[in-house]
Amino acid sequence: MTLRGIADAEQLATLTRILDDYCEQAGIEGSQPAREHLPRRLIALFSGGIDSPDDIRMALDNISKDFHTDLRVM
């Protein structure tokens, strides 16, 4: 994957697979707030130059942990 400012169809398909796989492994379902939050973060990561699937997964893991922690406080 390469960063070009806007993801092409192949990159979007890859990002979608990464997100779907990540959410499935983390037990995040479509109705959970994290499922709406993570795609925005994924695009921000990609737009910011993080384009390795492994790096994206690690970043999502950190974001997801922070998101779940914030929800427990509420």
C-alpha positions in Angstrom: 0.0 0.0 0.0 1.3 3.5 -0.8 0.1 6.8 0.5 -1.1 9.1 -2.3 -3.4 11.4 -0.3 -6.6 9.6 -1.4 -7.0 5.8 -1.2 -7.6 4.1 -4.5 -10.1 1.2 -4.8 -7.5 -1.5 -3.9 -6.3 0.5 -0.9 -9.9 1.0 0.3 -10.5 -2.7 -0.1 -7.4 -3.5 2.0 -8.3 -0.9 4.7 -11.8 -2.4 4.8 -10.4 -5.9 5.3 -8.1 -4.7 8.0 -10.9 -3.0 9.8 -13.3 -6.0 9.5 -10.7 -8.5 10.6 -9.7 -6.3 13.5 -13.2 -5.8 14.7 -14.0 -9.5 14.4 -10.9 -10.4 16.4 -11.6 -7.8 19.0 -15.3 -8.7 19.3 -16.4 -5.3 18.2 -19.8 -5.5 16.6 -21.6 -3.1 14.2 -23.8 -1.6 16.9 -20.9 -0.7 19.3 -19.6 2.9 19.3 -16.1 1.7 18.6 -17.2 0.3 15.3 -18.1 3.8 14.2 -15.0 5.4 15.7 -12.4 3.1 14.4 -13.0 3.6 10.6 -12.4 7.4 11.1 -9.2 6.7 12.9 -8.1 4.1 10.3 -8.5 6.7 7.5 -6.6 9.3 9.6 -3.8 6.9 10.2 -3.6 6.0 6.5 -3.8 9.7 5.5 -1.0 10.5 8.0 1.3 8.0 6.3 0.8 4.8 8.2 0.2 2.4 5.4 1.6 -1.0 6.6 -1.3 -3.3 7.5 0.7 -4.5 10.6 1.3 -0.9 11.7 -2.3 0.0 11.2 -3.4 -3.0 13.3 -1.1 -2.0 16.1 -2.4 1.6 16.0 -6.0 0.4 16.0 -5.2 -1.8 19.0 -3.9 1.2 20.9 -6.8 3.3 19.9 -9.3 0.6 20.7 -7.8 0.1 24.2 -8.1 3.8 24.9 -11.6 3.9 23.6 -12.7 1.0 25.7 -11.0 2.5 28.8 -12.9 5.8 28.2 -16.2 3.9 27.9 -15.6 2.2 31.3 -15.2 5.6 33.0 -18.5 6.9 31.7 
